Amino acid sequence: MRPYRVRITPKSAFGTPLKGDTLFGQICWAARNQYGVERLESLLEKYTAGLPFVVVSDAFPADHLPRPALPGHWFDEITGADRKAAKKRIWLPVEHYQSPVAGWLAHLRPARDVLGAAPEERPQPHNTLNRETGTTSKGEFAPYAMSQLWYGQKQIDRKRAIPEVLLDLYFVLDEERMKHDELQTLLGAIGKIGYGRDASIGLGKFEVKAFEPFDLPKHDDANAWLTLAPCAPQGLAWDETCCFYQPFTRFGRHGDAGAHSGNPFKTPVLLADTGAVLTPVQFEKRAFAGQGLGGDGSLSKAVPETVHQGYAPIAAIRLPEQGGRQ
């Protein structure tokens, strides 16, 4: 499997955060619409047996990777920096990745210093009109608001140029099953149609700026993996004393044609969130970690063949010498 980096720029607000597992689902729907049901079934063959056709990361600020979910004492302290300020340092410039992890805190940057790192959440008012009165009213016709995510756009001002935000997505692709130009076509289609919630009213638009082979940085003496998307590590062979992560529950629902299936909601899935540090019992060179979920009716009664990306692209990491780990 070959790793790629795809650089995109948002063209609208987003209704759904750009997470790898959600984008994978939308890629599957796009493949079904573009190439047919039989092709999608072929792509998903053996998906839950450790053979995904593609593994998708979250979107990160260009040339940055997420802070690993290590306890604070695993990092060297920064002189003069308080604990709250240190916690806000969450984005690591790729150029510093190969430096020792213990010293990363000095290189990590807070979201406010990285364009597009923390999309601004703003409420968008909505109205539902009562057709009998032609106005809004109480109850189901009361005005309401839904959040939108804006990457690097503090306000809409057509008279003032807004800096272009660049985001990086990482893919691990099995080119024997899907060519890179096919994946690029699917991403281009998703960008034009829109990703996630409220794409039908203009949200989730993006443009693909670059699509290129890219080897993620690594430590030559690595003994663990840093995950770049939510993943499902349950039941696999880990050194539990050196695994760190934040739990993330995905309350999923079907998109595209599945949204009209009568029951669009999926079974909740418990994952380890992006930035997890996973230490296998036997370390080996790999491009992704985790496992595929579903495919047996466990995730959806409406679409029994539904699968969920429990895989994540990974970057090799050398843990600091803490907690008895050498």
GUTOR-891941 format. One line per 4 residues: number of its first residue (from 0); their letters; for each residue x negated, y negated, z of N, C-alpha, C. Coordinates in steps of 0.1 Angstrom, whole numbers, plus 5000, padded with zeros to 4 digits. Layout:
! residues N
NUM = a = X,Y,Z,X,Y,Z,X,Y,Z ~ ...
END
This chain:
! residues 326
0 = mrpy = 4992,5012,5000,5000,5000,5000,4991,4988,5000 ~ 4996,4977,4993,4987,4966,4991,4994,4953,4998 ~ 4985,4946,5005,4990,4934,5012,4991,4922,5003 ~ 5001,4914,5005,5002,4901,4997,5006,4890,5006
4 = rvri = 5002,4878,5003,5007,4866,5009,5015,4858,4999 ~ 5027,4854,5004,5036,4846,4995,5038,4832,5002 ~ 5035,4822,4995,5037,4808,5001,5049,4802,4995 ~ 5058,4797,5004,5071,4791,5000,5072,4777,5006
8 = tpks = 5081,4770,5000,5084,4757,5006,5100,4756,5007 ~ 5105,4752,5018,5119,4751,5020,5125,4740,5012 ~ 5137,4742,5006,5144,4732,4998,5157,4727,5004 ~ 5160,4733,5016,5172,4729,5023,5171,4733,5037
12 = afgt = 5181,4730,5045,5181,4735,5059,5184,4750,5058 ~ 5182,4756,5070,5184,4771,5071,5195,4773,5082 ~ 5203,4783,5080,5213,4787,5090,5207,4798,5098 ~ 5197,4805,5093,5192,4817,5100,5176,4816,5100
16 = plkg = 5170,4818,5111,5155,4818,5111,5149,4828,5102 ~ 5138,4825,5096,5131,4833,5086,5123,4844,5093 ~ 5131,4855,5096,5125,4867,5103,5123,4878,5093 ~ 5113,4886,5095,5110,4896,5086,5120,4907,5084
20 = dtlf = 5127,4911,5095,5137,4922,5093,5149,4917,5086 ~ 5153,4904,5088,5164,4899,5081,5161,4897,5066 ~ 5149,4892,5063,5145,4890,5049,5144,4903,5042 ~ 5140,4914,5049,5139,4927,5042,5153,4931,5038
24 = gqic = 5163,4929,5047,5177,4933,5043,5182,4926,5031 ~ 5178,4913,5030,5183,4905,5018,5175,4910,5006 ~ 5163,4914,5007,5155,4919,4996,5162,4932,4991 ~ 5167,4940,5000,5174,4953,4996,5187,4949,4988
28 = waar = 5195,4939,4993,5207,4935,4985,5203,4930,4972 ~ 5192,4922,4971,5188,4916,4958,5184,4927,4949 ~ 5177,4937,4954,5173,4948,4945,5185,4956,4940 ~ 5195,4957,4948,5207,4964,4944,5214,4956,4933
32 = nqyg = 5215,4943,4935,5222,4935,4925,5214,4934,4912 ~ 5200,4934,4913,5192,4932,4901,5189,4945,4894 ~ 5187,4956,4901,5182,4968,4895,5192,4980,4896 ~ 5203,4978,4904,5213,4988,4905,5212,4997,4918
36 = verl = 5223,5003,4921,5224,5011,4934,5214,5023,4934 ~ 5212,5030,4922,5203,5041,4922,5189,5037,4924 ~ 5185,5026,4919,5171,5021,4922,5169,5018,4936 ~ 5179,5012,4943,5177,5009,4957,5177,5022,4965
40 = esll = 5185,5032,4962,5185,5044,4969,5171,5051,4967 ~ 5165,5050,4955,5152,5055,4953,5141,5048,4961 ~ 5142,5035,4962,5133,5027,4970,5134,5030,4985 ~ 5146,5033,4990,5148,5036,5004,5146,5051,5008
44 = ekyt = 5143,5059,4998,5140,5073,5001,5128,5075,5010 ~ 5130,5082,5021,5120,5085,5031,5116,5072,5038 ~ 5125,5062,5038,5122,5049,5045,5120,5052,5060 ~ 5128,5060,5066,5128,5063,5080,5117,5074,5084
48 = aglp = 5110,5079,5074,5100,5089,5076,5086,5083,5075 ~ 5085,5070,5077,5072,5063,5077,5067,5059,5064 ~ 5076,5059,5053,5072,5055,5040,5080,5044,5034 ~ 5079,5032,5040,5087,5020,5034,5081,5016,5021
52 = fvvv = 5090,5011,5012,5085,5005,5000,5079,4991,5001 ~ 5084,4984,5011,5078,4971,5014,5081,4968,5029 ~ 5071,4961,5035,5072,4956,5049,5070,4941,5049 ~ 5079,4934,5056,5080,4920,5054,5077,4913,5068
56 = sdaf = 5070,4902,5067,5067,4894,5080,5077,4883,5081 ~ 5076,4877,5093,5083,4864,5095,5076,4853,5086 ~ 5082,4841,5086,5076,4830,5079,5068,4822,5090 ~ 5055,4819,5087,5046,4812,5096,5042,4799,5089
60 = padh = 5038,4789,5097,5032,4777,5091,5020,4781,5083 ~ 5018,4775,5071,5007,4779,5062,4994,4779,5069 ~ 4987,4790,5067,4973,4792,5073,4973,4793,5088 ~ 4984,4798,5094,4985,4800,5108,4991,4814,5111
64 = lprp = 4988,4819,5122,4994,4832,5127,4999,4830,5141 ~ 5008,4838,5146,5014,4836,5159,5004,4840,5171 ~ 5006,4833,5182,4999,4837,5194,5003,4851,5199 ~ 4993,4859,5203,4997,4872,5208,5003,4871,5221
68 = alpg = 5012,4881,5224,5020,4881,5236,5012,4886,5248 ~ 5000,4881,5250,4992,4886,5261,4994,4877,5273 ~ 4993,4883,5285,4994,4874,5297,4984,4863,5297 ~ 4987,4852,5303,4978,4840,5302,4964,4843,5308
72 = hwfd = 4963,4852,5318,4950,4854,5324,4940,4862,5314 ~ 4945,4867,5303,4936,4873,5294,4929,4863,5285 ~ 4932,4851,5286,4925,4840,5278,4916,4832,5288 ~ 4906,4827,5282,4897,4818,5290,4905,4805,5292
76 = eitg = 4903,4799,5304,4910,4787,5307,4903,4775,5300 ~ 4912,4765,5297,4907,4753,5290,4906,4742,5301 ~ 4894,4737,5302,4892,4727,5313,4901,4715,5311 ~ 4908,4711,5321,4916,4699,5321,4930,4701,5315
80 = adrk = 4933,4713,5311,4947,4716,5305,4955,4723,5315 ~ 4967,4719,5318,4976,4725,5327,4983,4737,5321 ~ 4989,4745,5330,4995,4758,5325,5007,4755,5315 ~ 5015,4745,5317,5026,4742,5308,5021,4739,5294
84 = aakk = 5010,4730,5294,5005,4726,5281,4999,4738,5274 ~ 4992,4747,5281,4986,4759,5275,4997,4768,5269 ~ 5009,4769,5276,5020,4778,5270,5025,4773,5257 ~ 5024,4760,5255,5029,4754,5242,5019,4756,5230
88 = riwl = 5007,4761,5233,4998,4764,5222,5002,4778,5216 ~ 5008,4778,5205,5014,4790,5200,5010,4794,5185 ~ 5002,4785,5179,4999,4788,5165,4984,4788,5163 ~ 4978,4799,5158,4964,4801,5156,4960,4798,5142
92 = pveh = 4952,4788,5139,4946,4787,5125,4939,4800,5121 ~ 4942,4804,5109,4936,4817,5104,4921,4816,5104 ~ 4915,4805,5102,4900,4803,5102,4894,4807,5115 ~ 4902,4807,5126,4896,4810,5140,4899,4825,5144
96 = yqsp = 4906,4832,5135,4911,4846,5139,4899,4855,5144 ~ 4888,4854,5137,4878,4864,5139,4869,4860,5151 ~ 4872,4849,5158,4865,4846,5170,4871,4854,5181 ~ 4864,4856,5193,4869,4865,5204,4883,4860,5209
100 = vagw = 4892,4870,5211,4905,4866,5215,4905,4858,5228 ~ 4896,4861,5238,4896,4854,5250,4895,4839,5248 ~ 4888,4835,5238,4886,4821,5235,4897,4814,5226 ~ 4907,4822,5222,4917,4817,5213,4925,4805,5218
104 = lahl = 4927,4804,5231,4935,4793,5237,4929,4780,5233 ~ 4916,4779,5231,4910,4766,5227,4913,4762,5213 ~ 4917,4773,5205,4920,4770,5190,4935,4770,5187 ~ 4943,4776,5196,4957,4776,5194,4963,4761,5194
108 = rpar = 4973,4759,5185,4978,4746,5184,4993,4746,5188 ~ 4998,4735,5195,5012,4734,5198,5020,4732,5185 ~ 5033,4735,5186,5041,4734,5174,5042,4720,5169 ~ 5042,4710,5178,5043,4696,5173,5032,4692,5164
112 = dvlg = 5020,4699,5165,5009,4695,5157,5008,4702,5144 ~ 5018,4711,5141,5017,4719,5129,5030,4717,5121 ~ 5029,4711,5110,5041,4708,5102,5049,4720,5098 ~ 5062,4720,5102,5071,4731,5099,5070,4743,5109
116 = aape = 5062,4741,5119,5060,4752,5129,5073,4755,5137 ~ 5079,4744,5141,5091,4746,5149,5102,4738,5142 ~ 5110,4745,5134,5121,4738,5127,5130,4731,5137 ~ 5134,4719,5134,5143,4711,5142,5157,4716,5141
120 = erpq = 5163,4719,5152,5177,4724,5152,5187,4712,5154 ~ 5196,4711,5144,5205,4700,5145,5219,4705,5142 ~ 5229,4700,5149,5243,4704,5147,5249,4699,5134 ~ 5257,4707,5127,5263,4702,5115,5278,4703,5118
124 = phnt = 5286,4692,5118,5300,4692,5120,5308,4699,5109 ~ 5318,4707,5113,5327,4714,5103,5341,4710,5107 ~ 5350,4710,5097,5364,4708,5099,5372,4719,5092 ~ 5383,4723,5099,5392,4732,5092,5406,4725,5092
128 = lnre = 5411,4723,5080,5424,4715,5079,5436,4724,5080 ~ 5446,4719,5087,5459,4725,5088,5466,4721,5076 ~ 5469,4731,5067,5476,4728,5054,5490,4722,5056 ~ 5496,4724,5067,5509,4718,5069,5509,4703,5072
132 = tgtt = 5498,4699,5079,5497,4685,5083,5486,4678,5075 ~ 5477,4685,5069,5466,4679,5061,5456,4673,5070 ~ 5456,4677,5083,5446,4671,5093,5440,4682,5101 ~ 5430,4679,5109,5426,4688,5120,5435,4687,5132
136 = skge = 5434,4696,5141,5442,4696,5153,5436,4704,5164 ~ 5443,4710,5173,5438,4718,5183,5437,4732,5179 ~ 5431,4740,5188,5430,4755,5186,5421,4758,5174 ~ 5426,4767,5165,5418,4771,5153,5415,4760,5143
140 = fapy = 5422,4749,5144,5419,4738,5135,5411,4727,5142 ~ 5406,4729,5153,5397,4719,5160,5384,4718,5153 ~ 5379,4706,5152,5365,4704,5146,5355,4712,5154 ~ 5344,4717,5148,5334,4724,5155,5321,4721,5148
144 = amsq = 5310,4726,5155,5297,4723,5149,5289,4736,5149 ~ 5280,4738,5139,5271,4749,5138,5257,4744,5136 ~ 5247,4751,5142,5234,4746,5141,5227,4749,5127 ~ 5219,4740,5123,5210,4741,5111,5196,4739,5115
148 = lwyg = 5187,4746,5108,5173,4745,5111,5166,4737,5099 ~ 5159,4727,5103,5152,4718,5093,5137,4719,5095 ~ 5130,4724,5085,5116,4726,5086,5109,4713,5082 ~ 5103,4705,5092,5095,4694,5089,5103,4682,5084
152 = qkqi = 5116,4682,5084,5124,4671,5079,5132,4665,5091 ~ 5126,4654,5097,5132,4648,5108,5145,4641,5105 ~ 5146,4636,5093,5159,4630,5089,5159,4630,5074 ~ 5171,4628,5069,5173,4628,5054,5172,4613,5050
156 = drkr = 5163,4610,5042,5160,4596,5038,5155,4596,5023 ~ 5164,4594,5014,5160,4595,5000,5150,4584,4996 ~ 5149,4573,5004,5140,4562,5000,5126,4565,5005 ~ 5124,4575,5013,5111,4578,5019,5107,4593,5016
160 = aipe = 5095,4594,5011,5090,4608,5007,5089,4616,5020 ~ 5094,4628,5019,5092,4638,5030,5081,4647,5027 ~ 5071,4649,5036,5060,4658,5033,5065,4672,5030 ~ 5059,4678,5020,5062,4692,5016,5058,4702,5027
164 = vlld = 5067,4710,5032,5064,4720,5042,5060,4733,5035 ~ 5049,4739,5039,5045,4752,5033,5045,4763,5044 ~ 5052,4774,5041,5053,4785,5050,5047,4798,5043 ~ 5041,4806,5051,5035,4818,5046,5043,4831,5050
168 = lyfv = 5045,4839,5041,5051,4853,5043,5041,4863,5039 ~ 5040,4874,5047,5031,4885,5044,5039,4898,5041 ~ 5035,4904,5030,5041,4916,5026,5031,4928,5024 ~ 5036,4940,5028,5028,4952,5025,5036,4960,5015
172 = ldee = 5031,4961,5003,5040,4966,4992,5034,4979,4986 ~ 5043,4989,4984,5039,5001,4978,5042,4999,4963 ~ 5031,4997,4955,5033,4993,4941,5036,5005,4932 ~ 5035,5017,4938,5040,5028,4930,5055,5029,4929
176 = rmkh = 5062,5022,4938,5076,5022,4939,5082,5008,4935 ~ 5075,4998,4937,5080,4984,4933,5068,4976,4929 ~ 5068,4971,4917,5057,4962,4912,5058,4949,4919 ~ 5046,4942,4920,5046,4929,4927,5054,4919,4919
180 = delq = 5055,4920,4906,5062,4910,4898,5077,4912,4900 ~ 5082,4925,4903,5096,4927,4907,5099,4921,4920 ~ 5090,4922,4930,5093,4916,4943,5093,4901,4942 ~ 5084,4895,4933,5084,4881,4931,5097,4876,4925
184 = tllg = 5102,4884,4916,5115,4881,4910,5126,4881,4920 ~ 5126,4891,4929,5137,4891,4939,5136,4880,4949 ~ 5123,4876,4953,5122,4865,4962,5126,4852,4955 ~ 5123,4850,4942,5128,4838,4935,5143,4837,4935
188 = aigk = 5149,4849,4933,5164,4849,4932,5170,4845,4946 ~ 5164,4851,4957,5169,4848,4970,5167,4833,4973 ~ 5156,4828,4969,5153,4813,4971,5163,4804,4965 ~ 5168,4808,4953,5177,4800,4945,5192,4802,4951
192 = igyg = 5195,4814,4955,5209,4817,4960,5210,4812,4974 ~ 5199,4814,4982,5199,4810,4996,5198,4822,5005 ~ 5190,4820,5016,5187,4831,5026,5196,4829,5038 ~ 5202,4839,5043,5208,4839,5056,5222,4833,5056
196 = rdas = 5226,4829,5068,5239,4823,5071,5242,4810,5062 ~ 5254,4809,5057,5259,4798,5050,5251,4795,5037 ~ 5245,4805,5031,5238,4803,5018,5249,4799,5008 ~ 5261,4803,5010,5272,4799,5000,5275,4784,5000
200 = iglg = 5271,4777,5011,5273,4763,5011,5260,4755,5010 ~ 5249,4761,5005,5237,4754,5002,5226,4756,5012 ~ 5227,4764,5022,5216,4766,5032,5206,4777,5027 ~ 5194,4777,5032,5185,4788,5030,5178,4788,5017
204 = kfev = 5177,4776,5010,5171,4775,4997,5156,4774,4999 ~ 5148,4780,4991,5133,4779,4991,5127,4781,4977 ~ 5115,4777,4975,5108,4779,4963,5095,4787,4965 ~ 5092,4797,4957,5080,4804,4958,5069,4796,4951
208 = kafe = 5059,4792,4959,5048,4784,4954,5036,4792,4950 ~ 5033,4804,4956,5022,4812,4953,5025,4826,4958 ~ 5020,4836,4950,5022,4850,4953,5009,4857,4949 ~ 5001,4861,4960,4987,4866,4957,4983,4877,4967
212 = pfdl = 4975,4886,4962,4969,4896,4971,4962,4889,4982 ~ 4963,4894,4995,4957,4887,5006,4954,4897,5017 ~ 4942,4899,5021,4938,4907,5032,4939,4899,5045 ~ 4948,4904,5054,4949,4897,5067,4935,4897,5074
216 = pkhd = 4932,4887,5082,4919,4887,5089,4920,4898,5100 ~ 4908,4902,5104,4907,4913,5114,4894,4912,5122 ~ 4894,4919,5133,4882,4920,5141,4875,4933,5137 ~ 4862,4933,5134,4856,4945,5130,4856,4956,5141
220 = dana = 4856,4952,5153,4856,4962,5164,4870,4963,5171 ~ 4880,4961,5162,4894,4961,5167,4898,4974,5174 ~ 4907,4972,5184,4913,4984,5191,4928,4983,5193 ~ 4934,4972,5187,4948,4970,5189,4954,4963,5176
224 = wltl = 4967,4961,5176,4973,4954,5164,4982,4943,5169 ~ 4981,4932,5162,4990,4920,5164,5001,4921,5153 ~ 5014,4922,5158,5025,4923,5148,5030,4910,5143 ~ 5034,4910,5130,5038,4897,5124,5053,4897,5120
228 = apca = 5061,4906,5127,5075,4906,5125,5081,4915,5137 ~ 5094,4914,5140,5099,4923,5150,5098,4937,5145 ~ 5095,4946,5155,5093,4960,5151,5098,4969,5162 ~ 5099,4982,5159,5105,4992,5168,5093,5002,5172
232 = pqgl = 5087,5000,5183,5076,5008,5187,5080,5020,5195 ~ 5093,5021,5198,5098,5032,5207,5094,5046,5203 ~ 5089,5053,5213,5087,5068,5210,5074,5071,5203 ~ 5066,5061,5199,5053,5063,5192,5042,5064,5202
236 = awde = 5030,5068,5197,5019,5071,5206,5011,5058,5209 ~ 5014,5052,5221,5007,5040,5225,5000,5042,5238 ~ 4990,5034,5240,4983,5032,5253,4992,5021,5260 ~ 5001,5026,5269,5011,5017,5275,5005,5006,5284
240 = tccf = 4992,5009,5289,4986,4999,5298,4981,4987,5290 ~ 4980,4988,5277,4975,4977,5269,4985,4973,5257 ~ 4998,4974,5260,5008,4969,5250,5016,4958,5257 ~ 5017,4947,5249,5024,4935,5255,5033,4930,5244
244 = yqpf = 5046,4927,5248,5055,4922,5239,5067,4915,5246 ~ 5075,4908,5239,5087,4902,5243,5099,4910,5237 ~ 5108,4915,5245,5120,4922,5239,5128,4913,5230 ~ 5133,4918,5219,5142,4911,5210,5153,4919,5206
248 = trfg = 5166,4915,5209,5177,4923,5205,5183,4917,5192 ~ 5184,4925,5182,5190,4921,5169,5205,4925,5169 ~ 5214,4915,5169,5228,4917,5167,5231,4915,5152 ~ 5229,4925,5144,5229,4923,5130,5243,4924,5124
252 = rhgd = 5244,4919,5112,5257,4920,5105,5253,4921,5090 ~ 5261,4928,5082,5259,4929,5068,5260,4916,5061 ~ 5252,4915,5050,5253,4904,5041,5258,4908,5028 ~ 5258,4899,5018,5262,4902,5004,5275,4909,5004
256 = agah = 5276,4920,4996,5289,4927,4995,5293,4934,5008 ~ 5283,4937,5016,5286,4944,5029,5294,4935,5039 ~ 5293,4922,5036,5301,4913,5045,5316,4914,5043 ~ 5320,4921,5032,5334,4922,5029,5338,4937,5031
260 = sgnp = 5331,4945,5038,5333,4959,5040,5344,4962,5050 ~ 5350,4952,5056,5360,4954,5066,5354,4954,5080 ~ 5342,4958,5082,5335,4957,5095,5321,4953,5092 ~ 5318,4940,5092,5304,4936,5088,5294,4937,5099
264 = fktp = 5298,4941,5111,5288,4941,5123,5281,4954,5124 ~ 5268,4954,5127,5260,4965,5129,5258,4968,5144 ~ 5253,4980,5146,5249,4984,5160,5237,4975,5164 ~ 5238,4969,5176,5226,4962,5181,5213,4970,5181
268 = vlla = 5202,4964,5178,5189,4971,5178,5179,4964,5187 ~ 5172,4971,5196,5163,4966,5205,5149,4967,5198 ~ 5142,4956,5197,5129,4955,5190,5119,4948,5199 ~ 5106,4949,5196,5095,4941,5201,5093,4929,5192
272 = dtga = 5094,4917,5198,5094,4905,5189,5081,4903,5183 ~ 5081,4894,5173,5068,4890,5166,5058,4886,5176 ~ 5045,4889,5173,5034,4886,5182,5031,4896,5192 ~ 5037,4908,5191,5034,4919,5201,5020,4924,5199
276 = vltp = 5014,4928,5209,5001,4934,5209,5003,4949,5212 ~ 5001,4958,5202,5003,4972,5204,4990,4979,5203 ~ 4987,4987,5213,4974,4995,5213,4977,5010,5211 ~ 4974,5016,5200,4976,5030,5198,4967,5039,5206
280 = vqfe = 4971,5050,5209,4962,5060,5216,4950,5063,5207 ~ 4952,5064,5194,4941,5066,5185,4942,5055,5175 ~ 4932,5046,5176,4932,5034,5167,4928,5039,5153 ~ 4934,5033,5143,4930,5036,5129,4934,5024,5120
284 = kraf = 4927,5023,5109,4930,5012,5100,4944,5014,5093 ~ 4953,5004,5095,4966,5005,5090,4970,4991,5085 ~ 4981,4991,5077,4986,4978,5072,4999,4974,5079 ~ 5006,4984,5086,5018,4981,5093,5020,4991,5104
288 = agqg = 5029,4987,5113,5032,4996,5125,5047,4996,5127 ~ 5051,5006,5135,5065,5007,5138,5072,5018,5131 ~ 5085,5017,5129,5093,5028,5123,5105,5023,5116 ~ 5110,5030,5106,5123,5026,5100,5134,5031,5108
292 = lggd = 5145,5024,5109,5157,5027,5117,5169,5030,5108 ~ 5178,5038,5113,5191,5040,5107,5190,5051,5096 ~ 5198,5049,5085,5199,5058,5074,5208,5070,5077 ~ 5213,5071,5089,5221,5083,5093,5235,5079,5099
296 = gsls = 5239,5067,5096,5252,5063,5101,5251,5056,5115 ~ 5240,5056,5121,5239,5051,5135,5239,5036,5135 ~ 5236,5029,5124,5236,5014,5125,5249,5008,5120 ~ 5256,5015,5111,5268,5010,5105,5278,5020,5102
300 = kavp = 5291,5019,5106,5301,5028,5102,5307,5024,5088 ~ 5306,5011,5085,5311,5007,5072,5302,5011,5061 ~ 5288,5010,5063,5279,5014,5053,5269,5024,5060 ~ 5272,5037,5060,5264,5046,5068,5250,5047,5064
304 = etvh = 5247,5045,5052,5233,5046,5047,5224,5034,5051 ~ 5230,5024,5059,5222,5012,5063,5209,5016,5070 ~ 5199,5009,5067,5186,5010,5074,5182,4996,5079 ~ 5173,4996,5089,5168,4983,5094,5153,4984,5095
308 = qgya = 5147,4973,5091,5132,4973,5092,5127,4972,5106 ~ 5122,4984,5110,5115,4984,5123,5100,4985,5122 ~ 5096,4982,5110,5081,4981,5107,5077,4966,5108 ~ 5064,4964,5109,5059,4950,5109,5045,4950,5103
312 = piaa = 5041,4941,5094,5027,4939,5090,5019,4936,5103 ~ 5007,4941,5103,4998,4939,5114,4984,4934,5111 ~ 4978,4927,5120,4965,4922,5119,4957,4929,5130 ~ 4945,4934,5127,4937,4941,5137,4931,4931,5146
316 = irlp = 4931,4935,5159,4926,4926,5170,4918,4934,5180 ~ 4908,4927,5186,4900,4933,5196,4904,4926,5210 ~ 4910,4935,5218,4915,4929,5231,4903,4925,5240 ~ 4905,4914,5248,4895,4911,5258,4893,4922,5268
320 = eqgg = 4882,4922,5274,4879,4933,5284,4885,4930,5297 ~ 4898,4934,5298,4906,4932,5310,4914,4944,5313 ~ 4919,4945,5325,4927,4956,5329,4921,4970,5327 ~ 4908,4971,5328,4902,4984,5326,4899,4988,5312
324 = rq = 4904,4980,5303,4902,4983,5288,4888,4978,5284 ~ 4881,4986,5277,4867,4982,5273,4867,4982,5258
END
